[in-house]
Amino acid sequence: MFCEGAGQACIDPDTSGAALGDWGCHCQHPLHGFSVGAVANCSAVGLVECIEACATCANDTCAGAGQGCEDVNDTAAATGDWACLCGAPAVGRATGAAAACVLDECTATCTSCAGRVCADAGQGCADADASEASTGDWLCVCPPPMEARTAAGKPAMCTWDECEWRCPACENGACGEGS
């Protein structure tokens, strides 16, 4: 919520957990700017191709896809280096074309997203379709050795039948019929 409070999008290029501290605030269209770990200083510099309007220009391509635009090099000699950027919470960027936006509802923060729902219940999360258009299809998944049950949009009801799993008490005959 830090970046959003400043009217910017929070972008985390590596959500694997291997890279911590790489998140940053990204200015919203039509402004330009990015800062790692802090609110970005936004400016109109770097938007030359994004401001032009024509059927094949950056502005129409990105705006037509509901995306922001960024012109990497705003000199007159540098053309075709503009990029479309997906709006938060989706992620994606493409140079010279609309981006293929990805929305993993298990890792993103949005009103339709899992957020911490599954993790707070001690369960895993799976997003069946990470396309930006597909929302509300995330599942909470019971961890092993719990029964492999899932629940859409809420924590799953997890059970564990100790008699069906190898456990010290079961191996000593404490479970099952006649014990």
C-alpha positions as CSV (number, residue, x, y, z in Angstrom):
1,M,0.0,0.0,0.0
2,F,3.1,2.2,0.3
3,C,3.3,3.0,-3.5
4,E,-0.5,3.0,-3.9
5,G,-0.7,5.7,-1.3
6,A,1.4,8.0,-3.5
7,G,-0.8,7.2,-6.6
8,Q,1.8,4.8,-8.0
9,A,1.9,1.0,-8.7
10,C,4.1,-1.3,-6.6
11,I,6.1,-3.6,-8.9
12,D,8.0,-6.7,-7.6
13,P,10.0,-8.1,-10.6
14,D,10.9,-11.3,-8.7
15,T,8.3,-12.7,-6.4
16,S,10.1,-16.1,-5.9
17,G,11.4,-15.1,-2.4
18,A,15.0,-15.4,-3.7
19,A,15.3,-11.7,-4.3
20,L,14.1,-9.5,-1.4
21,G,14.2,-5.7,-1.5
22,D,13.8,-5.5,-5.3
23,W,10.2,-4.1,-5.3
24,G,9.7,-0.5,-6.4
25,C,7.1,2.2,-7.0
26,H,6.2,2.9,-10.7
27,C,4.6,6.1,-11.8
28,Q,1.2,5.8,-13.5
29,H,0.5,6.8,-17.1
30,P,1.1,9.4,-18.5
31,L,4.0,10.1,-16.0
32,H,7.3,8.3,-16.1
33,G,9.5,7.2,-13.2
34,F,10.5,4.2,-11.0
35,S,12.3,3.9,-7.7
36,V,13.4,0.7,-5.9
37,G,12.1,0.6,-2.3
38,A,10.7,4.1,-2.3
39,V,8.1,6.4,-3.9
40,A,9.3,7.4,-7.4
41,N,9.9,10.9,-8.6
42,C,7.4,11.1,-11.5
43,S,7.9,13.4,-14.6
44,A,6.7,13.8,-18.1
45,V,10.2,13.2,-19.5
46,G,10.4,10.1,-21.6
47,L,6.9,10.2,-23.0
48,V,7.4,11.6,-26.5
49,E,6.2,8.6,-28.4
50,C,3.5,7.9,-25.7
51,I,1.9,11.3,-26.2
52,E,1.5,11.1,-30.0
53,A,-1.9,9.9,-31.2
54,C,-2.2,7.8,-34.4
55,A,-3.5,4.3,-35.3
56,T,0.0,2.8,-35.0
57,C,1.5,4.9,-32.2
58,A,2.4,3.9,-28.7
59,N,-0.4,5.9,-27.1
60,D,-3.2,4.2,-29.0
61,T,-1.6,0.8,-28.7
62,C,-1.1,0.9,-24.9
63,A,-4.2,2.9,-24.1
64,G,-6.3,0.6,-26.3
65,A,-5.2,-2.3,-24.2
66,G,-5.9,-0.5,-21.0
67,Q,-2.1,-0.2,-20.3
68,G,0.3,2.6,-19.4
69,C,3.0,3.7,-21.8
70,E,6.7,4.5,-21.3
71,D,9.1,5.9,-23.8
72,V,12.6,4.7,-22.8
73,N,14.5,7.3,-24.9
74,D,12.7,10.5,-25.7
75,T,15.2,11.9,-28.3
76,A,13.8,12.5,-31.8
77,A,16.3,9.9,-33.3
78,A,15.1,7.1,-31.0
79,T,11.8,5.7,-32.1
80,G,10.1,2.4,-31.5
81,D,11.6,2.0,-28.1
82,W,8.3,2.7,-26.2
83,A,6.8,0.1,-24.1
84,C,3.3,-0.8,-22.8
85,L,3.1,-1.5,-19.1
86,C,0.4,-3.5,-17.3
87,G,-1.5,-1.7,-14.6
88,A,-1.3,-3.0,-11.0
89,P,-1.9,-5.6,-9.7
90,A,-1.2,-7.3,-13.0
91,V,2.4,-7.4,-14.2
92,G,3.9,-7.3,-17.7
93,R,5.8,-5.1,-20.1
94,A,6.3,-5.3,-23.9
95,T,8.4,-3.0,-26.2
96,G,6.5,-1.8,-29.2
97,A,3.3,-3.7,-28.5
98,A,0.6,-4.3,-25.9
99,A,2.0,-6.4,-23.0
100,A,0.7,-9.8,-22.1
101,C,-0.4,-9.1,-18.6
102,V,-0.2,-11.7,-15.8
103,L,-2.3,-11.6,-12.7
104,D,-1.4,-14.4,-10.3
105,E,-4.1,-14.0,-7.7
106,C,-2.0,-16.0,-5.2
107,T,0.8,-13.4,-5.1
108,A,-0.9,-10.2,-6.1
109,T,-2.8,-7.8,-3.9
110,C,-6.2,-6.9,-5.2
111,T,-9.9,-7.1,-4.2
112,S,-10.4,-10.5,-6.1
113,C,-7.0,-11.9,-5.0
114,A,-6.2,-14.5,-2.4
115,G,-3.8,-12.2,-0.5
116,R,-3.0,-14.0,2.7
117,V,-6.3,-16.0,2.9
118,C,-4.7,-19.3,2.1
119,A,-1.4,-18.7,3.9
120,D,-3.2,-17.6,7.1
121,A,-5.0,-20.9,7.1
122,G,-1.7,-22.8,6.7
123,Q,-2.6,-23.8,3.1
124,G,-1.1,-23.4,-0.3
125,C,-2.6,-21.3,-3.1
126,A,-3.1,-22.1,-6.8
127,D,-4.3,-19.8,-9.5
128,A,-5.8,-21.9,-12.3
129,D,-5.5,-19.1,-14.9
130,A,-3.0,-16.3,-14.4
131,S,-4.4,-14.2,-17.3
132,E,-5.5,-10.7,-16.3
133,A,-9.0,-11.4,-17.5
134,S,-9.4,-14.4,-15.2
135,T,-10.2,-13.5,-11.6
136,G,-11.7,-15.2,-8.7
137,D,-10.5,-18.7,-9.8
138,W,-7.8,-19.1,-7.1
139,L,-7.9,-22.1,-4.8
140,C,-6.7,-22.8,-1.3
141,V,-5.0,-26.3,-1.2
142,C,-4.5,-28.5,1.8
143,P,-0.9,-29.3,2.6
144,P,0.3,-32.9,2.7
145,P,-0.4,-35.2,4.3
146,M,-3.9,-33.7,4.6
147,E,-6.5,-34.9,2.2
148,A,-6.0,-33.2,-1.2
149,R,-9.1,-31.0,-1.0
150,T,-9.4,-27.5,-2.4
151,A,-11.8,-24.6,-2.0
152,A,-12.4,-21.8,-4.5
153,G,-12.0,-18.3,-3.0
154,K,-11.7,-19.5,0.6
155,P,-9.7,-21.8,2.9
156,A,-10.2,-25.5,2.2
157,M,-11.6,-27.9,4.8
158,C,-8.6,-30.1,5.5
159,T,-8.7,-33.5,7.1
160,W,-6.2,-36.1,8.0
161,D,-7.2,-39.7,8.8
162,E,-4.2,-41.0,10.7
163,C,-5.3,-44.5,10.1
164,E,-4.9,-44.1,6.3
165,W,-1.4,-42.6,6.7
166,R,1.8,-44.3,7.8
167,C,2.4,-43.1,11.3
168,P,4.2,-44.6,14.4
169,A,0.8,-45.4,16.1
170,C,-0.5,-47.1,12.9
171,E,2.6,-49.1,12.3
172,N,2.3,-50.5,15.9
173,G,-1.2,-51.8,15.1
174,A,-3.0,-49.0,17.1
175,C,-5.2,-48.1,14.1
176,G,-7.7,-50.1,12.0
177,E,-10.0,-53.0,12.8
178,G,-9.2,-55.3,15.6
179,S,-6.6,-53.1,17.3
